[in-house]
Amino acid sequence: MSRTLTVPVQVRGRGPQLRGPARLRRGLVIASFLGPGLLVLGALVVYPIIYTLIRSFFDRSGSEFVGWENYVTMFTNETTFTAIRNNIMWVIVAPVAVTVLGLIFAVLVDKLGWKTAFRLIVFMPMAISMLAAGVIFRGMFQESPQLGVVNAAITSVQSVFGEEAGYPGAGPREGFGIVDDGGIIASDATVATGEVQNFPLTGVKQSDLPEGLADAEAVDAAGSTDIAGTVFLDVISGGGGTNGEIEPGKRGLEGVRVDAVAEDGSIRGFATTGAGGTYTISGLDAGESYRVALPAANFDAGAQGVSWLSSTFINVVVILSYIWIWAGFAMVMIASGLSAMDRSLQEAARTDGASEWKVFTRITAPLLAPVLVVVFVTLIINVLKIFDLVYVIPPGASKPAANVIAVEMWTVSFGGGGNQGLGSALALLLLILVLPSMIVNIRRFKEERSR
């Protein structure tokens, strides 16, 4: 019985060639490994892209062919222009900021003895989902200092270095004073020296009152060259009392500045109310009359926080949250490249007298260039399809100002718009924007493998 042998045939420049059953077996082995992956790739990537392309040429319901109408609508829609503009801002700001911050952390922390703990702390936000990070930042930047930690810190600093209002929202009882456009509370008429001018006020919340206020006290300035009076809260807890009268249960407002204003508008004297809300303005000209006024600084809202979640600052807050999350990723990637670097070049430069800045700019940064490019391009791809943070952080009124293409696509398709034809066109626009960065990354990987 004869036996057929399969012998690999060496073809110049192409390696051994298989024939017959061996070649078939090799093809089956390759297909068994690649087949499932190709099947999943086709089902999850190729088919959705083709279907989205076809769907973009149909109307809202998907039953009528509309050609390029969805693309025309997309590029003539103001919300789409806002989304594209914001995506451009993201691409310019976020990848640069994250890469630079990661480079700084990687280089500086490399010299610390506790660098592992520091890297763990910086990298920790990567373990948090984007949704949870968005909730955290939305809470941190709430406008109310009682809710947002950022504004709480700002108002604390303002209260230390600035004047804090003692009784925000206070106003005169009707018929017992006037309020000008600047918020100054003044007497109805001029007051002569030796007379008394009281100020019964209302509108102050109980929570804004300092603790330990004494009951209001009456004063007498008759026969003197002073003007005196009492500034008090014209309210009795539980109700009752006579409007404008100093009575038990009505508390004097301590620490209020009171000015004596002459006819020419100049302030000729002032005093600050003490216990019981009493004040005495001394040093006035005898027989002269003055308008008695309480400056608006006594009653304004005091130190307030910044409206971070408004349309003015919302993009800053969202980008900051992204930097907070991804700085750890950039630091770890760059640190791995730094650990694989030949340190002898740096030591030789230092031996020759080069400063640390020159060592960094002339040796460290150029050697890290391949890693920096990979990190930067990866971040560009990531920010082009940013969704979670932009969807969670902005409140309803600020969402249009923070809009990006991915959020616009979801809103048009599933978030109430119900127009999947226009949403498919937006999805293809996003794919086209991401493709160049993906191609650059793939070419980079091929170059690294060929070395």
Secondary structure as UniProt FT lines:
FT   STRAND          9..11
FT   TURN            12..14
FT   STRAND          15..17
FT   HELIX           21..41
FT   HELIX           42..46
FT   HELIX           47..55
FT   TURN            56..57
FT   TURN            67..68
FT   HELIX           69..76
FT   HELIX           78..109
FT   TURN            110..111
FT   TURN            113..114
FT   HELIX           115..123
FT   HELIX           124..127
FT   HELIX           130..140
FT   TURN            145..147
FT   HELIX           149..161
FT   TURN            168..169
FT   STRAND          171..172
FT   TURN            174..175
FT   STRAND          178..179
FT   TURN            181..182
FT   STRAND          185..186
FT   STRAND          191..192
FT   TURN            193..194
FT   STRAND          199..202
FT   HELIX           206..208
FT   TURN            211..212
FT   TURN            222..223
FT   STRAND          227..233
FT   TURN            237..238
FT   TURN            243..244
FT   TURN            248..249
FT   STRAND          251..252
FT   TURN            254..255
FT   STRAND          257..261
FT   TURN            263..264
FT   STRAND          267..272
FT   HELIX           275..277
FT   STRAND          278..281
FT   TURN            286..287
FT   STRAND          289..294
FT   HELIX           296..298
FT   TURN            308..309
FT   TURN            311..313
FT   HELIX           314..339
FT   HELIX           343..351
FT   TURN            352..353
FT   HELIX           356..359
FT   HELIX           360..364
FT   HELIX           365..384
FT   HELIX           388..392
FT   HELIX           396..398
FT   HELIX           400..402
FT   HELIX           405..413
FT   HELIX           420..450
//
